[in-house]
Amino acid sequence: MRYELKSWPAYTLRGVNINIDQGQAKQREDIQNLAQNWKANHVRIQIFTAGVPVDFGELDKSALEYFKQKVDPILEWCGEFNLSVVLDAHGSPGNPSHWTEPKRLLWEDFKWHENFIRLWHEIAEYYKDNKTIVGYELLNEPNMQEQIKNTPSDWNLLAKKLTSAIREVDTYHTIIVGPIQWSNPNGFTSLEPTGDPNTFYTFHMYTPHQFTHQGVWNSTIGIQYPGMINNQMWDKEALINAMKPAIEFQRKNNLPRLYVGEFSSIIWAPDKSSYNYLRDLLDIFEVGGWDWAYHAYREWFGWSLEHEGVDRNNVKYVGNTDRLELFKSYFIKN
C-alpha cells in the first residue's frame, strides 16, 4: 500500500503528553513555556483520562460540551504557539470511571463498539477543519493480551470500523492506531493494518517495566540502567531488540515512519539511570526517523522533567534537570 499522510507534518514531531483531565498543564502559560522555552513542536492531548461519561456515544447524546470546555482552549493555545496536536482517546465508552480501568465492557459487548463508533464520528465531524490537529489516535493502549476474531475483543475489526466512521466526515486527518498488549511493541505481531492509506501506527516504550516503573506500585526500587534487570542485561542494544516487532511491522507494511506516543522512566531510578535510558531511547527514535511524545508534561511528579527525587516520598520541584536538558537538546532540532 502507498501511504499518504495528509495531515501529518513532513517534519519530525518531538513533544510531550498532556493529560487535560487530571494534569496541571491547563493554562496558556504552560503551552507557551512548552513551545517557547522548551522548543517542543508537538503535544499529544490525552482526552477522557477520567473516563468516558456513560452517555457519550449514545443515540441522541452529545460529547461536544466536553470538547468545547476542556479541549478547545488548549487547542487554541497550541495553534497560537505552533504546536501540532495528536488527539488521543485515552478512554472509551464502557469505561466510565478512569483510564486505568480494564475497559472490559468494550471487549465484551458490541454495544460499546457502536457507542465508540458514534463518538468518533461526532469528534471527526466537529474537528474536521481544525488544522492544529495532525492526528486522531483511536484508542490509547488497547488493553488485552490477545484478541479473538469477530468477537468484541477483535481490536483489528473495531479499528477498521472506527476508521470508516471517521472517513464518512473527515478524509483529511491522519488516523493513528496502536496494537494490543497496551501498545507494547510485542502487540504488533497481531495488529492488522486498517487498509486506510492516511493512517499512522504507534507504540509505547516503557520496557523493561521493572526498571521504568520501579516504586510506582510499591515495586522494588534501586534498579539501574544499563544493568542486569530480571536476569537480563539491559542496554541500548537490548532496547532495540525489544522494539524489533515495531521495526518489523514498519518494514513489512512499507510505513514511512512510526510514532512513539509514550515513553518514560521514573525519576527516582538510581544515579543517572533515567537519563541514560531516555538518552538511548531518543537516539534510537532519531536514527529511525520516528516521531515521539514524552510522558508526560506537568502531570504527575514521578514522570516530571522538572522534579528530582530519591523515592516517591522525597520529590521536589527544581525547575531544571539533566533530563530536561537532554530533551531540550532534541527539541532544539525542531
VOBA-1610 file (N, C-alpha, C; in pm, whole numbers, padded with zeros to 5 digits, always signed):
BEGIN
Met+00084-00120+00000Met+00000+00000+00000Met+00088+00125+00000Arg+00046+00225-00074Arg+00114+00354-00074Arg+00046+00445+00028Tyr+00119+00487+00129Tyr+00062+00569+00235Tyr+00069+00717+00198Glu-00039+00788+00227Glu-00047+00932+00207Glu-00098+00995+00335Leu-00006+01045+00416Leu-00042+01103+00545Leu-00076+01251+00523Lys-00202+01279+00508Lys-00245+01412+00464Lys-00222+01521+00567Ser-00255+01495+00693Ser-00242+01600+00794Ser-00113+01590+00873Trp-00044+01477+00861Trp+00079+01456+00940Trp+00193+01537+00879Pro+00266+01615+00959Pro+00370+01701+00903Pro+00486+01620+00845Ala+00555+01681+00750Ala+00674+01619+00693Ala+00790+01624+00791Tyr+00791+01725+00877Tyr+00898+01736+00977Tyr+00873+01639+01093Thr+00977+01611+01170Thr+00968+01519+01283Thr+00896+01586+01400Leu+00799+01515+01457Leu+00730+01563+01576Leu+00807+01520+01699Arg+00843+01618+01781Arg+00912+01594+01907Arg+00837+01671+02014Gly+00773+01599+02107Gly+00690+01669+02202Gly+00661+01592+02328Val+00544+01620+02387Val+00508+01565+02517Val+00360+01531+02520Asn+00323+01454+02621Asn+00183+01425+02651Asn+00129+01525+02752Ile+00003+01563+02733Ile-00068+01646+02830Ile-00200+01578+02864Asn-00223+01560+02993Asn-00346+01500+03045Asn-00441+01614+03080Ile-00546+01634+03000Ile-00629+01752+03021Ile-00728+01736+03136Asp-00754+01614+03178Asp-00849+01593+03287Asp-00782+01595+03424Gln-00661+01538+03433Gln-00600+01519+03564Gln-00462+01581+03579Gly-00410+01642+03473Gly-00280+01706+03482Gly-00290+01851+03522Gln-00175+01917+03531Gln-00170+02057+03572Gln-00146+02153+03455Ala-00114+02102+03337Ala-00082+02188+03223Ala-00210+02231+03154Lys-00282+02324+03216Lys-00412+02364+03165Lys-00421+02514+03138Gln-00310+02584+03148Gln-00310+02729+03129Gln-00231+02766+03003Arg-00261+02881+02949Arg-00190+02930+02832Arg-00040+02936+02859Glu-00001+02973+02981Glu+00140+02985+03014Glu+00213+02850+03006Asp+00142+02743+03037Asp+00203+02610+03026Asp+00237+02577+02880Ile+00144+02607+02791Ile+00166+02580+02650Ile+00274+02673+02594Gln+00272+02798+02636Gln+00374+02893+02592Gln+00513+02848+02636Asn+00525+02801+02760Asn+00653+02754+02811Asn+00703+02635+02729Leu+00613+02544+02699Leu+00649+02425+02623Leu+00703+02461+02485Ala+00640+02557+02421Ala+00680+02595+02285Ala+00800+02689+02283Gln+00798+02792+02367Gln+00899+02897+02357Gln+01024+02869+02440Asn+01009+02806+02555Asn+01126+02779+02640Asn+01184+02640+02615Trp+01097+02541+02604Trp+01145+02406+02579Trp+01171+02382+02430Lys+01100+02453+02342Lys+01114+02441+02196Lys+01052+02313+02140Ala+00957+02255+02212Ala+00883+02140+02158Ala+00797+02185+02041Asn+00759+02091+01955Asn+00672+02127+01843Asn+00545+02044+01838His+00517+01969+01946His+00408+01872+01938His+00353+01840+02076Val+00220+01820+02082Val+00153+01777+02204Val+00058+01663+02171Arg+00066+01558+02249Arg-00034+01451+02243Arg-00133+01478+02355Ile-00251+01526+02319Ile-00352+01561+02419Ile-00433+01437+02454Gln-00424+01398+02580Gln-00496+01281+02629Gln-00635+01325+02675Ile-00738+01278+02608Ile-00875+01310+02645Ile-00940+01189+02711Phe-01044+01215+02788Phe-01118+01109+02858Phe-01031+01035+02959Thr-00932+01100+03019Thr-00846+01030+03115Thr-00917+01006+03248Ala-01026+01075+03272Ala-01107+01048+03391Ala-01222+00953+03359Gly-01217+00893+03240Gly-01322+00804+03197Gly-01415+00873+03098Val-01493+00793+03028Val-01590+00845+02932Val-01728+00844+02996Pro-01794+00959+03008Pro-01930+00960+03063Pro-02019+00858+02992Val-02107+00796+03067Val-02181+00682+03015Val-02268+00717+02896Asp-02307+00845+02881Asp-02396+00879+02770Asp-02322+00918+02642Phe-02188+00931+02648Phe-02113+00965+02528Phe-02123+00850+02428Gly-02167+00880+02309Gly-02184+00779+02207Gly-02323+00719+02202Glu-02406+00750+02303Glu-02544+00702+02299Glu-02621+00778+02192Leu-02724+00716+02137Leu-02808+00783+02039Leu-02866+00912+02097Asp-02861+01018+02017Asp-02919+01148+02053Asp-02849+01214+02173Lys-02728+01169+02204Lys-02648+01234+02308Lys-02524+01295+02243Ser-02464+01392+02311Ser-02351+01463+02252Ser-02237+01478+02352Ala-02115+01473+02299Ala-01996+01494+02380Ala-01935+01632+02356Leu-02001+01715+02278Leu-01938+01839+02233Leu-01909+01938+02345Glu-01988+01939+02449Glu-01959+02032+02559Glu-01826+02000+02625Tyr-01793+01871+02634Tyr-01662+01831+02687Tyr-01552+01893+02603Phe-01564+01885+02472Phe-01460+01937+02384Phe-01456+02090+02387Lys-01571+02153+02390Lys-01574+02299+02392Lys-01513+02354+02520Gln-01538+02288+02632Gln-01491+02337+02761Gln-01348+02296+02792Lys-01310+02173+02760Lys-01181+02121+02804Lys-01074+02116+02695Val-01114+02082+02575Val-01016+02060+02469Val-00989+02186+02388Asp-01094+02256+02351Asp-01079+02370+02260Asp-00985+02479+02311Pro-00988+02515+02440Pro-00892+02618+02484Pro-00747+02576+02464Ile-00715+02450+02495Ile-00576+02404+02478Ile-00542+02398+02330Leu-00636+02354+02248Leu-00612+02353+02104Leu-00585+02493+02052Glu-00659+02590+02100Glu-00638+02728+02056Glu-00498+02775+02093Trp-00451+02744+02216Trp-00318+02786+02258Trp-00210+02712+02178Cys-00234+02584+02152Cys-00137+02510+02072Cys-00126+02570+01932Gly-00239+02609+01875Gly-00236+02675+01746Gly-00162+02807+01751Glu-00184+02882+01858Glu-00117+03011+01875Glu+00034+02996+01878Phe+00083+02887+01939Phe+00228+02868+01956Phe+00284+02761+01862Asn+00208+02729+01758Asn+00255+02639+01652Asn+00293+02500+01703Leu+00213+02445+01791Leu+00231+02309+01839Leu+00131+02218+01769Ser+00180+02118+01698Ser+00093+02020+01634Ser+00034+01928+01740Val-00091+01888+01721Val-00163+01812+01823Val-00210+01677+01770Val-00184+01573+01849Val-00250+01444+01832Val-00360+01435+01937Leu-00481+01409+01893Leu-00594+01393+01983Leu-00608+01246+02017Asp-00577+01211+02142Asp-00568+01072+02186Asp-00686+01035+02272Ala-00767+00938+02225Ala-00877+00887+02307Ala-00818+00795+02414His-00802+00850+02533His-00737+00777+02641His-00834+00685+02714Gly-00961+00698+02683Gly-01064+00610+02738Gly-01166+00581+02630Ser-01260+00496+02661Ser-01360+00455+02563Ser-01496+00439+02630Pro-01605+00445+02554Pro-01735+00411+02611Pro-01731+00271+02673Gly-01803+00257+02782Gly-01795+00133+02858Gly-01687+00139+02963Asn-01619+00252+02973Asn-01510+00271+03069Asn-01534+00403+03143Pro-01635+00408+03229Pro-01682+00536+03282Pro-01605+00594+03399Ser-01510+00520+03457Ser-01452+00570+03581Ser-01311+00625+03567His-01222+00559+03493His-01083+00604+03487His-01013+00528+03377Trp-00911+00590+03315Trp-00845+00524+03201Trp-00773+00396+03241Thr-00741+00378+03369Thr-00673+00255+03410Thr-00769+00138+03431Glu-00900+00165+03427Glu-00995+00054+03437Glu-00976-00039+03317Pro-01016-00164+03330Pro-00980-00263+03228Pro-01054-00250+03095Lys-01149-00158+03082Lys-01224-00143+02956Lys-01288-00276+02914Arg-01322-00359+03009Arg-01371-00491+02974Arg-01504-00485+02899Leu-01588-00388+02931Leu-01715-00379+02860Leu-01693-00360+02711Leu-01593-00281+02675Leu-01563-00259+02534Leu-01527-00389+02465Trp-01459-00477+02536Trp-01412-00603+02476Trp-01511-00717+02496Glu-01626-00688+02557Glu-01721-00794+02587Glu-01858-00777+02522Asp-01886-00655+02473Asp-02021-00629+02422Asp-02012-00533+02303Phe-02066-00574+02189Phe-02062-00490+02070Phe-02137-00358+02087Lys-02224-00350+02187Lys-02295-00223+02215Lys-02196-00109+02232Trp-02086-00136+02303Trp-01989-00031+02330Trp-01907+00002+02207His-01892-00093+02117His-01831-00062+01987His-01916+00041+01914Glu-02047+00018+01912Glu-02136+00110+01840Glu-02131+00249+01902Asn-02125+00256+02035Asn-02115+00387+02100Asn-01984+00455+02066Phe-01876+00377+02064Phe-01744+00434+02033Phe-01741+00483+01888Ile-01803+00410+01798Ile-01810+00449+01658Ile-01884+00582+01644Arg-01999+00594+01712Arg-02075+00720+01706Arg-01995+00835+01768Leu-01922+00805+01876Leu-01844+00909+01942Leu-01734+00962+01850Trp-01660+00872+01786Trp-01554+00917+01697Trp-01610+00989+01574His-01725+00947+01527His-01791+01016+01416His-01820+01160+01456Glu-01870+01179+01579Glu-01901+01314+01627Glu-01774+01398+01643Ile-01668+01337+01697Ile-01541+01408+01714Ile-01489+01454+01578Ala-01488+01362+01481Ala-01435+01394+01350Ala-01518+01502+01280Glu-01648+01494+01294Glu-01734+01596+01235Glu-01703+01734+01294Tyr-01679+01738+01423Tyr-01654+01864+01492Tyr-01517+01923+01456Tyr-01415+01837+01443Tyr-01278+01886+01425Tyr-01225+01872+01282Lys-01309+01838+01186Lys-01262+01808+01052Lys-01187+01923+00986Asp-01216+02047+01025Asp-01150+02163+00964Asp-01039+02220+01051Asn-01007+02153+01162Asn-00905+02204+01254Asn-00767+02159+01207Lys-00684+02255+01167Lys-00552+02222+01112Lys-00443+02213+01220Thr-00475+02250+01343Thr-00378+02231+01453Thr-00365+02083+01484Ile-00477+02011+01474Ile-00476+01866+01495Ile-00412+01799+01374Val-00312+01714+01400Val-00246+01641+01290Val-00281+01493+01292Gly-00349+01446+01397Gly-00382+01305+01403Gly-00488+01274+01506Tyr-00571+01176+01476Tyr-00669+01120+01569Tyr-00618+00983+01613Glu-00588+00967+01741Glu-00549+00835+01791Glu-00671+00763+01843Leu-00707+00651+01780Leu-00835+00586+01803Leu-00855+00543+01947Leu-00751+00483+02008Leu-00764+00435+02146Leu-00626+00415+02207Asn-00606+00473+02322Asn-00481+00455+02394Asn-00471+00313+02450Glu-00360+00248+02422Glu-00324+00120+02484Glu-00438+00017+02490Pro-00483-00034+02376Pro-00581-00142+02380Pro-00532-00253+02474Asn-00609-00278+02578Asn-00551-00348+02693Asn-00598-00491+02709Met-00555-00575+02615Met-00575-00718+02633Met-00455-00790+02574Gln-00431-00910+02621Gln-00316-00987+02575Gln-00338-01048+02437Glu-00463-01083+02407Glu-00493-01141+02277Glu-00633-01102+02235Gln-00657-01107+02106Gln-00789-01073+02052Gln-00843-01194+01976Ile-00974-01211+01984Ile-01040-01322+01917Ile-01121-01266+01802Lys-01094-01316+01684Lys-01153-01262+01561Lys-01306-01266+01565Asn-01366-01156+01519Asn-01512-01142+01506Asn-01586-01150+01638Thr-01517-01119+01747Thr-01581-01104+01878Thr-01558-00960+01924Pro-01621-00918+02034Pro-01596-00781+02082Pro-01450-00754+02117Ser-01370-00860+02136Ser-01228-00839+02167Ser-01143-00818+02043Asp-01204-00816+01925Asp-01131-00805+01799Asp-01097-00657+01774Trp-00982-00615+01822Trp-00939-00476+01806Trp-00916-00442+01659Asn-00865-00535+01582Asn-00844-00509+01440Asn-00976-00471+01372Leu-01082-00543+01406Leu-01214-00516+01348Leu-01265-00380+01393Leu-01255-00351+01523Leu-01304-00224+01575Leu-01227-00107+01515Ala-01096-00120+01504Ala-01015-00011+01446Ala-01060+00020+01304Lys-01093-00082+01227Lys-01140-00060+01089Lys-01277+00008+01089Lys-01364-00030+01182Lys-01496+00033+01189Lys-01485+00180+01233Leu-01399+00208+01330Leu-01378+00345+01373Leu-01322+00429+01259Thr-01230+00371+01185Thr-01172+00441+01070Thr-01279+00475+00968Ser-01366+00380+00938Ser-01473+00404+00841Ser-01566+00515+00888Ala-01596+00516+01017Ala-01685+00620+01071Ala-01623+00758+01057Ile-01495+00769+01085Ile-01425+00897+01072Ile-01422+00940+00927Arg-01394+00847+00837Arg-01381+00880+00696Arg-01514+00923+00632Glu-01625+00892+00695Glu-01753+00940+00645Glu-01761+01092+00646Val-01688+01156+00740Val-01698+01301+00755Val-01565+01373+00744Asp-01454+01299+00751Asp-01322+01362+00756Asp-01222+01274+00682Thr-01182+01318+00565Thr-01081+01244+00488Thr-00943+01307+00502Tyr-00934+01418+00575Tyr-00808+01491+00586Tyr-00719+01441+00699His-00774+01427+00818His-00689+01398+00933His-00635+01255+00932Thr-00506+01245+00961Thr-00440+01115+00972Thr-00491+01042+01096Ile-00519+00915+01082Ile-00565+00832+01193Ile-00447+00753+01247Ile-00444+00736+01379Ile-00332+00669+01445Ile-00384+00545+01518Val-00318+00432+01495Val-00361+00305+01552Val-00242+00239+01622Gly-00265+00194+01744Gly-00165+00119+01818Gly-00209-00025+01838Pro-00118-00114+01875Pro-00152-00256+01891Pro-00208-00288+02030Ile-00258-00410+02043Ile-00300-00460+02174Ile-00177-00478+02262Gln-00200-00538+02379Gln-00094-00554+02480Gln-00044-00417+02525Trp-00142-00326+02545Trp-00113-00193+02599Trp-00017-00114+02509Ser-00024-00140+02381Ser+00060-00074+02279Ser+00209-00102+02296Asn+00241-00208+02370Asn+00381-00251+02375Asn+00423-00304+02239Pro+00552-00296+02205Pro+00597-00340+02073Pro+00553-00481+02036Asn+00549-00573+02132Asn+00510-00710+02101Asn+00369-00721+02044Gly+00285-00622+02072Gly+00148-00625+02022Gly+00138-00617+01872Phe+00245-00571+01806Phe+00243-00559+01661Phe+00232-00695+01591Thr+00264-00801+01662Thr+00259-00932+01598Thr+00117-00973+01560Ser+00015-00909+01621Ser-00123-00943+01587Ser-00200-00825+01528Leu-00133-00712+01505Leu-00202-00595+01450Leu-00211-00605+01299Glu-00330-00578+01247Glu-00352-00574+01103Glu-00369-00429+01060Pro-00300-00385+00954Pro-00326-00251+00901Pro-00473-00237+00864Thr-00529-00118+00882Thr-00673-00098+00859Thr-00708-00090+00712Gly-00608-00068+00626Gly-00635-00051+00484Gly-00654+00094+00443Asp-00650+00184+00539Asp-00664+00327+00511Asp-00526+00387+00487Pro-00501+00448+00370Pro-00366+00499+00340Pro-00326+00621+00419Asn-00423+00687+00482Asn-00395+00805+00563Asn-00395+00767+00711Thr-00327+00658+00743Thr-00320+00606+00879Thr-00175+00584+00919Phe-00147+00618+01044Phe-00014+00609+01102Phe-00022+00506+01215Tyr+00091+00447+01252Tyr+00089+00344+01356Tyr+00183+00381+01470Thr+00141+00345+01590Thr+00208+00394+01710Thr+00235+00281+01808Phe+00330+00304+01897Phe+00352+00212+02010Phe+00407+00292+02127His+00408+00229+02243His+00461+00291+02364His+00583+00212+02411Met+00678+00284+02471Met+00802+00217+02511Met+00832+00245+02658Tyr+00798+00147+02742Tyr+00832+00150+02884Tyr+00913+00027+02923Thr+00956-00050+02826Thr+01029-00173+02852Thr+01174-00143+02889Pro+01228-00211+02994Pro+01163-00307+03083Pro+01085-00236+03194His+00960-00276+03214His+00873-00211+03311His+00928-00218+03453Gln+00999-00325+03485Gln+01056-00338+03619Gln+01149-00222+03649Phe+01215-00169+03546Phe+01302-00053+03564Phe+01223+00077+03556Thr+01146+00097+03449Thr+01082+00227+03427Thr+00976+00259+03531His+00912+00156+03586His+00803+00178+03682His+00842+00140+03825Gln+00969+00133+03854Gln+01011+00094+03989Gln+00957+00192+04093Gly+00897+00136+04196Gly+00843+00217+04304Gly+00707+00278+04276Val+00653+00258+04154Val+00524+00318+04121Val+00412+00248+04197Trp+00414+00117+04198Trp+00311+00041+04271Trp+00379-00037+04385Asn+00461+00033+04463Asn+00535-00028+04573Asn+00624-00142+04525Ser+00667-00135+04400Ser+00757-00236+04347Ser+00900-00204+04387Thr+00990-00298+04362Thr+01130-00285+04401Thr+01194-00162+04339Ile+01270-00088+04418Ile+01344+00028+04367Ile+01493-00002+04370Gly+01573+00090+04319Gly+01718+00072+04317Gly+01768-00002+04196Ile+01684-00015+04091Ile+01721-00088+03970Ile+01789+00007+03873Gln+01905-00031+03825Gln+01985+00058+03741Gln+01975+00021+03593Tyr+01994+00125+03511Tyr+02009+00107+03366Tyr+02129+00190+03322Pro+02218+00132+03239Pro+02218-00008+03195Pro+02256-00101+03309Gly+02212-00225+03299Gly+02243-00322+03403Gly+02159-00447+03390Met+02182-00539+03483Met+02107-00664+03484Met+01970-00639+03546Ile+01867-00668+03471Ile+01730-00650+03517Ile+01655-00779+03488Asn+01606-00841+03594Asn+01534-00968+03580Asn+01617-01070+03503Asn+01743-01080+03541Asn+01837-01178+03485Asn+01869-01155+03337Gln+01851-01033+03292Gln+01884-00999+03154Gln+01962-00868+03153Met+02064-00860+03069Met+02138-00736+03054Met+02058-00640+02968Trp+02028-00523+03024Trp+01954-00422+02950Trp+02046-00305+02920Asp+02063-00279+02791Asp+02141-00166+02743Asp+02077-00121+02612Lys+02145-00036+02538Lys+02086+00018+02415Lys+02052-00092+02316Glu+02138-00190+02303Glu+02112-00300+02211Glu+01987-00378+02252Ala+01970-00398+02384Ala+01853-00470+02432Ala+01725-00390+02405Leu+01732-00258+02414Leu+01615-00175+02383Leu+01577-00189+02237Ile+01677-00188+02149Ile+01649-00207+02007Ile+01584-00342+01983Asn+01635-00447+02048Asn+01577-00581+02033Asn+01432-00584+02080Ala+01403-00510+02189Ala+01266-00507+02241Ala+01170-00439+02144Met+01223-00351+02062Met+01139-00278+01966Met+01136-00344+01828Lys+01198-00459+01813Lys+01204-00524+01682Lys+01066-00555+01622Pro+00964-00594+01702Pro+00833-00614+01640Pro+00779-00488+01574Ala+00806-00372+01634Ala+00764-00245+01573Ala+00843-00219+01445Ile+00973-00241+01450Ile+01059-00220+01334Ile+01017-00312+01219Glu+00986-00437+01252Glu+00945-00533+01150Glu+00809-00494+01092Phe+00717-00446+01176Phe+00586-00402+01128Phe+00602-00287+01030Gln+00689-00193+01062Gln+00716-00081+00972Gln+00772-00130+00838Arg+00868-00221+00846Arg+00931-00273+00724Arg+00831-00351+00639Lys+00757-00441+00704Lys+00665-00529+00632Lys+00556-00450+00560Asn+00511-00342+00623Asn+00399-00266+00568Asn+00442-00138+00496Asn+00574-00125+00477Asn+00628-00013+00400Asn+00582+00122+00455Leu+00586+00134+00588Leu+00542+00257+00654Leu+00653+00362+00648Pro+00617+00487+00623Pro+00720+00590+00616Pro+00786+00617+00751Arg+00710+00609+00859Arg+00762+00636+00993Arg+00677+00560+01093Leu+00717+00568+01220Leu+00634+00524+01332Leu+00625+00638+01432Tyr+00528+00628+01521Tyr+00504+00730+01622Tyr+00513+00665+01760Val+00608+00710+01840Val+00619+00662+01978Val+00537+00758+02065Gly+00414+00720+02093Gly+00321+00810+02159Gly+00346+00830+02307Glu+00415+00735+02371Glu+00452+00749+02512Glu+00582+00675+02537Phe+00664+00733+02622Phe+00781+00665+02679Phe+00824+00746+02799Ser+00887+00679+02896Ser+00927+00749+03017Ser+01011+00658+03105Ser+01063+00717+03211Ser+01131+00642+03316Ser+01112+00718+03446Ile+01082+00646+03552Ile+01055+00709+03681Ile+01176+00791+03726Ile+01151+00905+03786Ile+01260+01000+03812Ile+01355+00953+03923Trp+01309+00860+04009Trp+01396+00820+04120Trp+01476+00693+04091Ala+01484+00653+03966Ala+01578+00546+03932Ala+01718+00590+03974Pro+01802+00500+04030Pro+01928+00541+04092Pro+02029+00603+03995Asp+02114+00688+04053Asp+02222+00753+03980Asp+02164+00827+03858Lys+02221+00808+03742Lys+02172+00872+03621Lys+02097+00773+03532Ser+02035+00672+03595Ser+01973+00565+03517Ser+01863+00615+03425Ser+01775+00701+03476Ser+01666+00752+03391Ser+01723+00833+03275Tyr+01821+00915+03304Tyr+01887+00992+03198Tyr+01945+00899+03093Asn+02015+00795+03137Asn+02078+00702+03044Asn+01975+00630+02957Tyr+01866+00589+03020Tyr+01760+00518+02949Tyr+01695+00609+02844Leu+01659+00730+02885Leu+01593+00824+02793Leu+01687+00867+02682Arg+01814+00885+02714Arg+01912+00921+02611Arg+01920+00813+02503Asp+01924+00687+02545Asp+01933+00578+02449Asp+01807+00568+02363Leu+01690+00584+02427Leu+01566+00579+02350Leu+01561+00692+02248Leu+01591+00813+02290Leu+01584+00926+02198Leu+01678+00908+02080Asp+01792+00853+02106Asp+01887+00829+01998Asp+01831+00725+01900Ile+01769+00621+01953Ile+01709+00517+01867Ile+01596+00576+01784Phe+01510+00657+01847Phe+01399+00718+01774Phe+01449+00807+01661Glu+01551+00886+01693Glu+01602+00980+01593Glu+01666+00906+01476Val+01742+00803+01505Val+01804+00724+01397Val+01696+00661+01310Gly+01586+00618+01373Gly+01477+00557+01298Gly+01390+00656+01223Gly+01408+00786+01252Gly+01325+00887+01190Gly+01183+00889+01244Trp+01165+00840+01368Trp+01032+00830+01428Trp+00993+00959+01498Asp+00862+00983+01505Asp+00806+01093+01583Asp+00783+01044+01726Trp+00784+01136+01822Trp+00772+01091+01961Trp+00712+01197+02053Ala+00654+01148+02163Ala+00595+01235+02265Ala+00627+01176+02403Tyr+00698+01253+02484Tyr+00736+01208+02617Tyr+00613+01207+02709His+00611+01110+02799His+00506+01103+02901His+00566+01140+03038Ala+00529+01252+03095Ala+00429+01346+03048Ala+00471+01486+03095Tyr+00398+01587+03053Tyr+00427+01726+03085Tyr+00334+01775+03195Arg+00393+01807+03309Arg+00319+01866+03423Arg+00193+01788+03457Glu+00212+01658+03473Glu+00102+01570+03512Glu+00127+01517+03654Trp+00213+01412+03667Trp+00247+01354+03797Trp+00397+01368+03817Phe+00440+01401+03938Phe+00581+01429+03963Phe+00673+01312+03929Gly+00620+01190+03932Gly+00705+01074+03907Gly+00764+01069+03767Trp+00696+01136+03672Trp+00745+01139+03534Trp+00801+01277+03497Ser+00800+01369+03591Ser+00827+01509+03559Ser+00973+01534+03524Leu+00994+01611+03417Leu+01129+01655+03380Leu+01172+01775+03461Glu+01084+01824+03548Glu+01113+01943+03629Glu+01129+01909+03777His+01123+01780+03812His+01135+01737+03951His+01255+01644+03967Glu+01304+01636+04090Glu+01407+01540+04129Glu+01359+01468+04254Gly+01409+01345+04276Gly+01371+01273+04396Gly+01444+01141+04408Val+01464+01096+04532Val+01528+00967+04556Val+01426+00856+04574Asp+01301+00891+04606Asp+01190+00797+04608Asp+01062+00880+04606Arg+00948+00814+04599Arg+00823+00887+04580Arg+00787+00975+04699Asn+00850+00953+04814Asn+00824+01036+04933Asn+00924+01150+04948Asn+01020+01157+04855Asn+01122+01261+04864Asn+01145+01321+04726Val+01045+01394+04679Val+01048+01456+04547Val+01029+01606+04561Lys+01104+01683+04487Lys+01088+01828+04492Lys+01099+01888+04352Tyr+01031+02000+04336Tyr+01037+02074+04211Tyr+01167+02153+04208Val+01244+02138+04101Val+01370+02211+04087Val+01373+02296+03960Gly+01273+02279+03875Gly+01263+02360+03754Gly+01341+02302+03637Asn+01469+02276+03657Asn+01552+02222+03551Asn+01624+02097+03601Thr+01641+02000+03513Thr+01710+01876+03547Thr+01798+01836+03428Asp+01886+01741+03451Asp+01967+01693+03339Asp+01879+01625+03235Arg+01768+01564+03280Arg+01676+01501+03186Arg+01607+01606+03099Leu+01567+01717+03158Leu+01506+01824+03079Leu+01607+01882+02979Glu+01730+01899+03022Glu+01833+01950+02931Glu+01856+01853+02815Leu+01846+01723+02846Leu+01857+01623+02741Leu+01747+01643+02637Phe+01624+01659+02683Phe+01513+01677+02589Phe+01525+01808+02512Lys+01570+01913+02577Lys+01587+02040+02507Lys+01690+02028+02395Ser+01789+01940+02415Ser+01890+01923+02311Ser+01832+01857+02187Tyr+01718+01786+02203Tyr+01648+01730+02089Tyr+01540+01826+02038Phe+01471+01895+02129Phe+01369+01990+02088Phe+01429+02101+02003Ile+01554+02138+02029Ile+01616+02248+01954Ile+01630+02214+01806Lys+01619+02083+01772Lys+01626+02041+01632Lys+01498+02074+01556Asn+01393+02107+01630Asn+01263+02132+01566Asn+01268+02254+01475
//
